[in-house]
């Protein structure tokens, strides 16, 4: 199945907007005559993009032209129209060389056509079809997609407060999974060699009033212990500092999570707080190593063995199977924390600190270039990625490198187990933040990787405001958006140039990119100013010398030659 065409009367910045998603046939809807019009296009050679890629559309336009709106329209029309679209619209699909028009009209008759097509009143969802949306843009924009649209965008950040239950997978964990998969080698991307842990243990998450409410009668004792423990950690080895910080941070994160989930059972929480207060009172006279170990032993004894799942920590879990899994995950975390010292002995751990006092940031850097190091990091991430103790990031790679890995990691995580046979993958500004070299490679890598992740038919919709994607696509695979065009768009088949394999510099000069400009505005104005001064004549020797300095900086040899000649005359 393939999505061929979408038309809508009104949607955000679009009016009477038709969007062709097929390279082999173009449609138009004349709403005045209520008539569907079809135009056949010469097919691309078989398997032009690969045998699983049924079609590709590139949505090209300047910033503000409506690229994101167009892609969101497609997603919402296919899966979520009832709550997002209030206007008349229609969708044309193709399956086994037969066409179907799914229309949703309020005050007009069903559309007419002079070609063979099935007309169906739209039931609200195109099936069988998996729709996945990804955007590299982080602008806090909320798409409000329904549950039938999978949004794996940077904007769609999830709640990370799930301490024990692994409903969600963090971005970093997705990236680690991709890097350790067979798929990663086909991307030909350098593997990051170092990982940095930034401690969040001493950050002030709460004001004093909130902490008093959290710790109640034990507030003063607990605050004294936290200060005492921090002072103890100042002058110890990096390996031990990491271990003791992790155990300490985990201990108090557990207490915080329990407090959030104990509103229905204050008696048990008060009992636990009393036990904690009594326990902490005994810690001041112990060695740092003993305190660190006892923090974990206390949690193991009081949360698993003594309370045995009856504590309110697990009260919101209705399924016994889920409860068992949750307790097992908690046990795995505690076991890791008990045995972590032996695992750190072979890791090349570096420690650094920036700032001082309450503003100090502590960094722990690990190598990620050996089997043992990778195994340790992978286990840590799988157990603690959602816990608010450390920020974990790759070190020594650019933001573009991270964005590149994150895109393919998100796709890998979402698609590797999908069973739906048809996929519509919408990528909005996927090449954003990438180095130009990676922008050039982006589409080719996408075509190579997707069939290794997903086994069904794949239809791609990609938006961009750069010419690199344009050069990878034939005209019939392109839609140009611009507010100055009739209906805000033109089809690529109407462009005066051939885009596929086109010269990148020539494509950049096209009106929908640079308005035929050949230089940046500052350089253009400066050059124009020099031309005006030189042509006016009457220059003294000093002024001519200053102008010559600027002329020598000009990169266009013809303009430079002309100005130097005029100046010498």
SULDANOR-V534893 format. One record per pair of residues at least 24 apart in sequence whose ideal C-beta (glycine too) atoms are under 8 Angstrom apart, sorted by the first residue. I is the first residue (numbers start at 1). J is the second residue. Records with the same first field share a line. If there is no record, write none. Layout:
# SULDANOR-V534893
I: J, J
This chain:
# SULDANOR-V534893
1: 93, 94, 95, 126, 128, 129, 422, 457
2: 54, 55, 93, 94, 95, 457, 459
3: 74, 78, 91, 92, 93, 126, 129, 424, 459
4: 92, 93, 94, 99
5: 29, 90, 91, 92
6: 73, 74, 77, 89, 90, 91, 92
7: 31, 89, 90
8: 73, 77, 85, 87, 88, 89
9: 87, 88, 89
10: 87
11: 69, 73, 85, 87, 89
12: 66, 69, 73
13: 66, 69, 483, 488
14: 66, 69, 70, 73, 487, 488
15: 487, 488
16: 487
17: 70, 73, 487, 488, 489
18: 487, 489
19: 70, 73, 74, 479, 489
20: 57, 479, 491
21: 55, 57, 74, 459, 461
22: 55, 94
23: 55, 56, 57, 474, 476, 477
24: 55, 476
25: 94
26: 476, 491, 493
27: 92
29: 90, 111
31: 108
33: 112
34: 108, 109, 111, 112
35: 111, 112, 113, 114
36: 92, 101, 111, 112, 113, 115, 117
37: 114
38: 113, 115
41: 476, 493
44: 474, 476, 477
49: 447, 460
50: 447, 451
51: 451
52: 450, 451, 454, 455, 456, 457, 458
53: 447, 450, 451, 458, 459, 460
54: 457, 458, 459
55: 459, 460, 477
56: 459, 460, 461, 462, 473, 477
57: 460, 461, 462, 477, 478, 479
58: 462, 463, 464, 469, 470, 472, 473, 477, 478, 479, 492
59: 461, 462, 463, 464, 479, 481
60: 463, 464, 465, 469, 470, 478, 479, 480, 481, 512
61: 463, 465, 480, 481, 482, 512
62: 465, 482, 512, 513
63: 465
64: 483
65: 465, 481, 482, 483, 488
66: 481, 483, 488
67: 428, 429, 463, 464, 465, 481
68: 135, 137, 141, 428, 429, 463
70: 463, 479, 481
71: 133, 426, 428, 461, 463
72: 133, 143
74: 424, 426, 461
75: 131, 133, 143, 145, 149, 426
76: 145, 146, 149
78: 125, 126, 129, 131, 149, 424
79: 125, 126, 129, 131, 145, 146, 148, 149
80: 145, 146, 148, 149
81: 122, 124
82: 124
83: 144, 146
84: 144, 146
90: 122
91: 122, 126
92: 117
93: 126
102: 126
128: 420, 421, 422
129: 420, 422, 423, 424
130: 418, 420, 422, 423, 424
131: 424, 426
132: 411, 414, 415, 423, 424, 425, 426
133: 426, 428
134: 407, 410, 411, 425, 426, 427, 428, 430
135: 427, 428, 429
136: 403, 406, 407, 428, 429, 430, 431, 432, 433
137: 428, 429, 432
150: 414
152: 410, 411, 413, 414
153: 428
154: 406
160: 386, 388
161: 257, 260, 386, 388
162: 386
163: 253, 254, 257, 386, 387
164: 257, 313, 326, 329, 330, 333
165: 317, 322, 325, 326, 329
166: 329, 386
168: 386
169: 385, 413
170: 381, 385, 386
171: 406, 409, 410
172: 381, 385, 392, 393
173: 381, 382, 385
174: 406, 409, 410, 412, 413
175: 394, 405, 406, 409
176: 377, 378, 381
177: 409, 412, 413
178: 405, 408, 409, 412, 413
179: 405, 409
180: 374, 378
181: 412
183: 408, 412, 449, 452, 453
186: 445, 448, 449, 452
187: 408, 445, 449
188: 445
189: 401, 404, 405
190: 397, 401
191: 368, 369
192: 368, 394, 395, 396, 397, 401, 405
193: 367, 368, 369, 396
194: 365, 366, 367, 368, 394, 395, 396
195: 365, 366, 368, 377, 392, 393, 394, 395
196: 363, 364, 365, 366, 392, 393, 394, 395
197: 242, 363, 364, 365, 366, 390, 391, 392
198: 361, 362, 363, 390, 391, 392, 393
199: 245, 249, 361, 362, 363, 364, 389, 390
200: 249, 388, 389, 390, 391
201: 245, 248, 249, 389
202: 230, 358, 360, 362
204: 358
205: 256, 388
214: 255, 256, 259
215: 273
216: 270, 273
217: 273, 277
218: 273, 274, 276, 277, 280
221: 277, 280, 281
222: 276, 277, 280
225: 280, 283, 284
226: 252
228: 284
229: 288, 291
232: 288, 291
233: 288
236: 288
238: 349, 350, 351, 364
239: 341, 344, 345, 347, 349
240: 288, 289
241: 351, 362, 364
242: 344, 349, 351, 364
243: 292, 340, 341, 344
244: 288, 289, 291, 292
245: 362, 389
246: 337, 340, 384, 389, 390
247: 292, 293, 295, 296, 337
248: 292, 295
249: 387, 388, 389, 390
250: 295, 296, 299, 333, 337, 384, 387, 389
251: 295, 296, 298, 299
253: 387, 388, 389
254: 299, 303
257: 313
258: 311, 312, 313
261: 312, 313, 315, 316
262: 312, 313
264: 312, 315
265: 311, 312, 315
268: 307, 311, 312
269: 312
272: 302, 311
275: 302
293: 338
296: 334, 337, 338
297: 338
299: 334
300: 334, 338
303: 330
304: 330, 331, 334
329: 383
332: 383
333: 383, 384
336: 379, 380, 383, 384
343: 376
344: 376
346: 372, 373
347: 372, 373, 376
348: 373
364: 390
365: 395
398: 435
399: 433
400: 433, 434, 435, 438
403: 432, 433, 434
404: 434, 438
408: 445, 449
411: 449, 450, 453
412: 453
415: 450, 453, 454
416: 453, 454
418: 454, 456
420: 456
421: 456, 457
422: 456, 457, 459
423: 454, 456, 457, 458, 459
424: 459, 461
425: 450, 458, 459, 460, 461
426: 461, 462
427: 460, 461, 462, 463
428: 463
429: 463, 464, 465
430: 462, 464
431: 464, 466, 468, 469
436: 468
439: 466, 468
440: 468
442: 468, 469
443: 468, 469, 472, 473
444: 472
465: 513
466: 513
467: 502, 504, 507, 508, 510, 513
468: 504
470: 499, 502, 507
471: 499, 500, 501, 502, 504, 507
472: 500
473: 499, 500
474: 498, 499, 500
475: 499, 500
480: 512
482: 512
518: 556
519: 556
526: 550
527: 554, 559
530: 563
531: 563
534: 563, 566, 567
535: 566
539: 567
